[in-house]
Amino acid sequence: MAAGLSLAALSLALAAPEPLGGDARWAAIRWEDGRCEARGRGWRVLPDSQRHRQPMISFLFEKGKAPYLHVRLRRAVAKGTRVQLVVDNEPFLLTGEGHSAFAGTREALGVIEALRDATKMRVSARHRGGGRFTDYYPIGGVPAAIDAAATGCA
């Protein structure tokens, strides 16, 4: 039985992401499959029972590929909904579906560049019930986390 527990603990340790850097709100990690991610959590922190709705932004990097941007929204949106990410006063349009919003390479690179000198960032959309919601994100640590993730997968 002890051998089984040791094997289970080892498999969990191997599946855990490798930290590449970060601070209280932004982290850079490398996954077991070689992907790297710079991940930031929104200012609004939801209880553990609602963790699946915690607002989060991820910049995903894979060796030889352009970065990809994913936002986890705290409210569900209809398929094809336009979601707006604003860095300072510069808007970027994302495509939303369910609790997610995505940006292609061009938009992801634009957001990364805008974040280099930014002071604020927010994501707004209209939820399925018709009302609008906005999530705010901290800026401190963004460039360092993005650079660490990009370097980790270079």
C-alpha positions as CSV (number, residue, x, y, z in Angstrom):
1,M,0.0,0.0,0.0
2,A,2.8,2.4,0.9
3,A,4.4,1.8,-2.5
4,G,1.1,2.6,-4.2
5,L,0.9,5.9,-2.2
6,S,4.5,6.8,-3.1
7,L,3.8,6.1,-6.8
8,A,0.6,8.3,-6.7
9,A,2.5,11.1,-4.9
10,L,5.3,10.9,-7.6
11,S,2.8,11.0,-10.5
12,L,1.1,14.1,-8.9
13,A,4.5,15.8,-8.5
14,L,5.4,15.0,-12.1
15,A,2.1,16.5,-13.4
16,A,2.5,19.7,-11.4
17,P,3.7,22.7,-13.4
18,E,7.2,24.0,-13.0
19,P,7.3,27.6,-11.7
20,L,9.3,30.0,-13.9
21,G,8.7,33.2,-11.9
22,G,6.0,35.5,-10.7
23,D,4.5,37.4,-7.8
24,A,1.2,37.5,-5.8
25,R,-1.0,38.0,-8.9
26,W,1.1,36.9,-11.9
27,A,2.9,33.7,-12.4
28,A,4.9,32.0,-15.2
29,I,4.8,28.2,-15.4
30,R,5.9,25.4,-17.7
31,W,3.6,22.5,-18.1
32,E,4.7,18.9,-18.5
33,D,3.8,18.9,-22.2
34,G,6.3,21.8,-22.8
35,R,3.8,24.6,-23.0
36,C,4.5,27.7,-21.0
37,E,2.0,30.1,-19.5
38,A,1.9,33.6,-18.0
39,R,-1.2,33.7,-15.8
40,G,-2.8,36.6,-14.0
41,R,-5.7,36.5,-11.6
42,G,-8.3,39.3,-11.5
43,W,-8.6,41.7,-8.6
44,R,-12.0,40.1,-7.6
45,V,-11.2,36.9,-5.7
46,L,-14.0,34.4,-5.6
47,P,-14.4,31.8,-2.9
48,D,-13.0,28.3,-3.5
49,S,-16.5,27.0,-4.2
50,Q,-16.6,29.3,-7.3
51,R,-13.0,28.9,-8.3
52,H,-14.1,27.8,-11.8
53,R,-15.5,31.4,-12.3
54,Q,-12.3,33.2,-11.0
55,P,-11.4,35.8,-13.6
56,M,-8.0,35.0,-15.1
57,I,-5.9,35.9,-18.1
58,S,-3.4,33.5,-19.6
59,F,-0.8,34.1,-22.3
60,L,0.1,30.7,-23.7
61,F,3.4,29.9,-25.4
62,E,4.5,26.9,-27.3
63,K,7.9,26.4,-28.9
64,G,7.9,27.5,-32.5
65,K,4.4,29.0,-32.3
66,A,3.0,32.5,-31.8
67,P,1.5,33.3,-28.3
68,Y,-2.2,32.8,-27.7
69,L,-4.4,34.7,-25.3
70,H,-7.2,33.2,-23.2
71,V,-9.4,34.9,-20.6
72,R,-11.6,33.0,-18.2
73,L,-14.7,35.1,-17.6
74,R,-16.7,35.1,-14.3
75,R,-20.0,35.3,-16.2
76,A,-21.0,33.1,-19.2
77,V,-21.4,34.8,-22.6
78,A,-23.2,33.6,-25.7
79,K,-21.2,31.9,-28.4
80,G,-19.6,34.5,-30.7
81,T,-20.0,37.4,-28.2
82,R,-17.5,40.2,-28.6
83,V,-15.5,40.7,-25.4
84,Q,-13.4,43.8,-25.0
85,L,-10.1,43.8,-23.2
86,V,-8.8,47.3,-22.5
87,V,-5.2,48.1,-21.6
88,D,-5.1,51.7,-20.4
89,N,-7.3,53.2,-23.1
90,E,-6.4,50.8,-25.9
91,P,-9.2,48.4,-26.8
92,F,-8.7,44.8,-28.1
93,L,-11.6,42.7,-29.3
94,L,-11.8,39.0,-28.2
95,T,-14.2,36.3,-29.2
96,G,-16.2,34.9,-26.3
97,E,-18.0,31.6,-25.7
98,G,-19.2,30.3,-22.3
99,H,-16.8,31.4,-19.6
100,S,-14.0,32.0,-22.1
101,A,-12.7,34.6,-24.4
102,F,-9.9,34.2,-26.9
103,A,-7.6,36.3,-29.1
104,G,-5.6,35.3,-32.1
105,T,-1.9,35.9,-32.6
106,R,-2.2,39.5,-33.8
107,E,-4.4,40.6,-30.8
108,A,-2.3,38.7,-28.3
109,L,0.9,40.3,-29.5
110,G,-0.8,43.7,-29.4
111,V,-2.0,43.2,-25.8
112,I,1.5,42.0,-24.8
113,E,3.1,45.1,-26.3
114,A,0.5,47.4,-24.7
115,L,1.0,45.8,-21.2
116,R,4.7,46.8,-21.2
117,D,3.9,50.4,-20.1
118,A,0.4,50.0,-18.9
119,T,-1.2,51.2,-15.7
120,K,-4.5,49.4,-15.8
121,M,-6.4,46.5,-17.6
122,R,-10.0,45.4,-17.7
123,V,-12.2,43.0,-19.5
124,S,-15.9,43.8,-20.3
125,A,-18.7,41.8,-21.9
126,R,-22.4,41.3,-22.0
127,H,-23.4,38.1,-20.1
128,R,-26.1,35.7,-21.3
129,G,-28.8,37.5,-19.2
130,G,-28.1,40.7,-21.2
131,G,-26.3,42.8,-18.5
132,R,-22.8,44.0,-18.7
133,F,-19.9,43.0,-16.4
134,T,-16.3,44.1,-16.0
135,D,-13.4,42.4,-14.4
136,Y,-10.2,44.3,-13.5
137,Y,-6.7,42.9,-13.5
138,P,-3.5,44.0,-11.7
139,I,-0.6,45.2,-13.9
140,G,2.4,44.8,-11.6
141,G,4.4,41.7,-12.6
142,V,2.8,41.3,-16.1
143,P,6.0,41.9,-18.2
144,A,8.2,39.7,-16.0
145,A,5.7,36.8,-16.1
146,I,5.2,37.1,-19.9
147,D,9.0,37.3,-20.5
148,A,9.6,34.3,-18.2
149,A,7.0,32.2,-20.0
150,A,8.2,33.2,-23.4
151,T,11.8,32.4,-22.5
152,G,10.8,29.1,-20.9
153,C,9.4,27.9,-24.2
154,A,12.0,29.5,-26.6
